[in-house]
Amino acid sequence: MPIEMEPERFDELVDQALDGIPDELASLVRNVVVLVEDEPPEGEPDDLLGLYDGVALTERQWTPGVDLPDRIFVFRGPLLDMCADEAELVEEVRITVVHEVAHHFGIDDERLHELGYA
């Protein structure tokens, strides 16, 4: 059965997951905003947990002052639906955040699966 959680508490879990990224990696994240949405956008799978919308650093060509920030979305509804308790939710939020940040660095889903972040 899915758990219920106030949006503010869920946001705290996302912040904790971001804080858990090692400083040496976090310092390399450039021009990215992390957003929490209730549900995935129309046309995406209903059980999508997160989404990276941007150009990976490995493929980026910088144009100073022109590039909009990349966006990482974390979808609250599907994460709450798949977890049975808060401990499981904390872990799934962590995995989702790391997974989407990894896309920012150009790491694909296949490699993330090998690393246990898929």
ZAMARGU-4260 file (C-alpha; in steps of 0.2 Angstrom, whole numbers, plus 5000, padded with zeros to 4 digits):
<rodrens>
0) 5000/5000/5000 | 5007/5017/4995 | 5012/5029/5009 | 5006/5046/5012 | 5018/5061/5015
5) 5017/5080/5016 | 5025/5088/5001 | 5036/5098/5012 | 5043/5082/5020 | 5045/5074/5003
10) 5055/5090/4998 | 5066/5087/5013 | 5070/5069/5007 | 5075/5076/4990 | 5086/5089/4998
15) 5094/5075/5009 | 5098/5065/4994 | 5106/5080/4985 | 5116/5083/5001 | 5122/5065/5000
20) 5131/5067/4984 | 5150/5068/4987 | 5156/5086/4987 | 5169/5082/4973 | 5154/5077/4961
25) 5142/5090/4967 | 5155/5104/4963 | 5155/5098/4945 | 5136/5100/4943 | 5133/5115/4932
30) 5118/5125/4928 | 5105/5112/4935 | 5089/5115/4944 | 5080/5100/4954 | 5061/5101/4954
35) 5048/5090/4963 | 5032/5087/4953 | 5017/5077/4958 | 5016/5067/4943 | 5026/5064/4927
40) 5021/5074/4911 | 5008/5068/4900 | 5015/5055/4887 | 5027/5048/4900 | 5025/5032/4909
45) 5014/5034/4925 | 5027/5025/4935 | 5042/5036/4930 | 5051/5041/4946 | 5063/5055/4939
50) 5068/5063/4923 | 5083/5073/4917 | 5079/5087/4904 | 5095/5094/4897 | 5111/5091/4888
55) 5124/5080/4897 | 5141/5088/4901 | 5149/5076/4889 | 5139/5083/4875 | 5137/5101/4879
60) 5144/5116/4870 | 5144/5131/4881 | 5137/5148/4876 | 5140/5159/4891 | 5124/5168/4896
65) 5113/5159/4884 | 5111/5142/4891 | 5095/5139/4901 | 5098/5127/4916 | 5096/5109/4914
70) 5081/5102/4924 | 5080/5086/4935 | 5062/5081/4940 | 5058/5070/4954 | 5040/5063/4953
75) 5032/5062/4970 | 5017/5052/4966 | 5025/5037/4958 | 5038/5036/4972 | 5025/5037/4985
80) 5015/5023/4976 | 5029/5011/4975 | 5036/5012/4993 | 5028/5003/5008 | 5036/5014/5021
85) 5047/5030/5024 | 5064/5020/5025 | 5060/5013/5008 | 5055/5030/5001 | 5071/5038/5007
90) 5081/5025/4998 | 5071/5026/4982 | 5072/5045/4982 | 5091/5044/4984 | 5093/5032/4970
95) 5082/5042/4959 | 5092/5058/4962 | 5108/5050/4960 | 5102/5042/4944 | 5096/5059/4936
100) 5112/5068/4942 | 5122/5054/4933 | 5113/5058/4917 | 5119/5076/4919 | 5137/5068/4918
105) 5133/5058/4903 | 5130/5041/4911 | 5117/5031/4902 | 5104/5019/4909 | 5113/5003/4905
110) 5128/5009/4915 | 5117/5015/4929 | 5109/4998/4930 | 5126/4990/4931 | 5130/5002/4946
115) 5113/4998/4955 | 5105/5015/4951 | 5092/5010/4939
</rodrens>
